[in-house]
Amino acid sequence: MSRLASGPRRRSYSFTVPATDDPGSGDAQARTARLLRLQAAACRELGSVLYGDLLLHTADDLESGGPTARVLAGYLDDRLASGLALRLLGGVHAQALSGGAPALAAFYPSTGGTPEQASGSPRTWAAFRQALAEHPADVRSWLGHPPQTNEVGRAAALLGGLRHIAAEASLPIRLVEVGASAGLNLRADWFCVPGPAGSYGDPRSPVVLADGWQGVAPPDSRIEVVERVGGDIAPVDPLTEDGSLRLTAYVWPDQLDRLQRLRGALRVAAQVPAELRTEPASATLARTTLRNGTWTVLWHSIFRQYLNEAERAELAIGVAELGAAATPQARFAYLYFEQSRAGGCRVTLTTWPGEHRRVLGSAPAHGLPVHWRATD
Ligand SMILES: C[S@@+](CC[C@H](N)C(=O)[O-])C[C@H]1O[C@@H](n2cnc3c(N)ncnc32)[C@H](O)[C@@H]1O
């Protein structure tokens, strides 16, 4: 069982669907249509013709006052417009996943459907538009939440890092993750990474990160995780129906590899307990202490970019304090997978005592594959 520890209760949202002819909505509508088209191009570039087509249709539908305009009414301001396209797509995907939009589900690979071959996906759009028209309030209930994903592919970076840590000193590991989302990667040691650059885990694991490691194999050390604690300002409980739907709906319906990894990780989460708390990283750090006979490993992935300057400083201070407290008996490691200024994302590890910092490897933002480097 995962324990979603106490903290501020998640907000519940209820909406009435306002009329679309608000005075002054014209500019905001044109701007949002532009943003939907920009997101369409981004989706296409990232390999989703499906979402590329659907977003172009939603932009046209918004401008012509169709169901998209009704659903997005009241959400066309600057602040929300940034992720609005992905919120909308997530809300509609949730309808397809939960049985509310069977006509659309027939075209979504995530629900066992067959993608349409016709250019512009006209029949898929008709089904998507029908979902908007039939479930405006349900879809709108998704517009108030930031898209929330927990990228299971990033566990490949975590696992390689843990192998380096265990090679430095073979001690049980207490894993602490900040910005943990649903905490799925707190169970990384139950996943499997087969491949040419070393391999890890049981191939029968529900999560197989195929060819997840390339380059110089991480050391073949034994990983023993004895504690799993995560913190997030907006955690998702992976053991609830709502949490599982939320995580699944934000994965694009034609990205079957990501969906398969997520579904496998949800199964692992149901078997392997982890503590997940509703709290900012500063609070997680403040209550983290080191323990004799163990490594305490602080880990985060694609998280730092969400912190403001003060929060980054707090994180750095918390890490430095834990590092200063480390001894050969009570060790501390800081492992992260974050975007680097040089491009791509890097796996970086610092261990204490000694403050030994090294870049272990790099990977695309979704985590696979990791290219491991030679390290000293
Ligand atoms: C892009 S997600 C990454 C989630 C997860 N680490 C992964 O790689 O899949 C960023 C996460 O950071 C969380 N977050 C943002 N600011 C935070 C803060 N100050 N403290 C804790 N969590 C935060 C968000 O709620 C979100 O779950």
Ligand as a Chemical Component Dictionary entry (heavy atoms), coordinates in Angstrom:
data_LIG
# 
_chem_comp.id                   LIG 
_chem_comp.type                 NON-POLYMER 
_chem_comp.pdbx_formal_charge   0 
_chem_comp.three_letter_code    LIG 
# 
loop_
_chem_comp_atom.comp_id 
_chem_comp_atom.atom_id 
_chem_comp_atom.alt_atom_id 
_chem_comp_atom.type_symbol 
_chem_comp_atom.charge 
_chem_comp_atom.model_Cartn_x 
_chem_comp_atom.model_Cartn_y 
_chem_comp_atom.model_Cartn_z 
_chem_comp_atom.pdbx_ordinal 
LIG C1  C1  C 0  7.909  17.196 -14.397 1  
LIG S1  S1  S 1  7.326  16.526 -12.892 2  
LIG C2  C2  C 0  8.552  15.258 -12.665 3  
LIG C3  C3  C 0  8.044  14.180 -11.782 4  
LIG C4  C4  C 0  9.021  13.040 -11.567 5  
LIG N1  N1  N 0  10.209 13.495 -10.897 6  
LIG C5  C5  C 0  9.377  12.387 -12.871 7  
LIG O1  O1  O 0  10.538 12.499 -13.307 8  
LIG O2  O2  O -1 8.511  11.750 -13.491 9  
LIG C6  C6  C 0  7.799  17.735 -11.679 10 
LIG C7  C7  C 0  7.198  17.448 -10.323 11 
LIG O3  O3  O 0  7.723  18.388 -9.397  12 
LIG C8  C8  C 0  6.685  18.752 -8.499  13 
LIG N2  N2  N 0  7.100  20.009 -7.852  14 
LIG C9  C9  C 0  7.200  21.226 -8.403  15 
LIG N3  N3  N 0  7.669  22.119 -7.491  16 
LIG C10 C10 C 0  7.889  21.435 -6.340  17 
LIG C11 C11 C 0  8.389  21.773 -5.054  18 
LIG N4  N4  N 0  8.762  23.012 -4.751  19 
LIG N5  N5  N 0  8.495  20.805 -4.136  20 
LIG C12 C12 C 0  8.118  19.529 -4.416  21 
LIG N6  N6  N 0  7.622  19.156 -5.617  22 
LIG C13 C13 C 0  7.506  20.086 -6.570  23 
LIG C14 C14 C 0  5.458  18.811 -9.388  24 
LIG O4  O4  O 0  4.257  18.718 -8.635  25 
LIG C15 C15 C 0  5.695  17.596 -10.280 26 
LIG O5  O5  O 0  5.151  16.429 -9.722  27 
# 
loop_
_chem_comp_bond.comp_id 
_chem_comp_bond.atom_id_1 
_chem_comp_bond.atom_id_2 
_chem_comp_bond.value_order 
_chem_comp_bond.pdbx_ordinal 
LIG C1  S1  SING 1  
LIG S1  C2  SING 2  
LIG S1  C6  SING 3  
LIG C2  C3  SING 4  
LIG C3  C4  SING 5  
LIG C4  N1  SING 6  
LIG C4  C5  SING 7  
LIG C5  O1  DOUB 8  
LIG C5  O2  SING 9  
LIG C6  C7  SING 10 
LIG C7  O3  SING 11 
LIG C7  C15 SING 12 
LIG O3  C8  SING 13 
LIG C8  N2  SING 14 
LIG C8  C14 SING 15 
LIG N2  C9  SING 16 
LIG N2  C13 SING 17 
LIG C9  N3  DOUB 18 
LIG N3  C10 SING 19 
LIG C10 C11 SING 20 
LIG C10 C13 DOUB 21 
LIG C11 N4  SING 22 
LIG C11 N5  DOUB 23 
LIG N5  C12 SING 24 
LIG C12 N6  DOUB 25 
LIG N6  C13 SING 26 
LIG C14 O4  SING 27 
LIG C14 C15 SING 28 
LIG C15 O5  SING 29 
# 
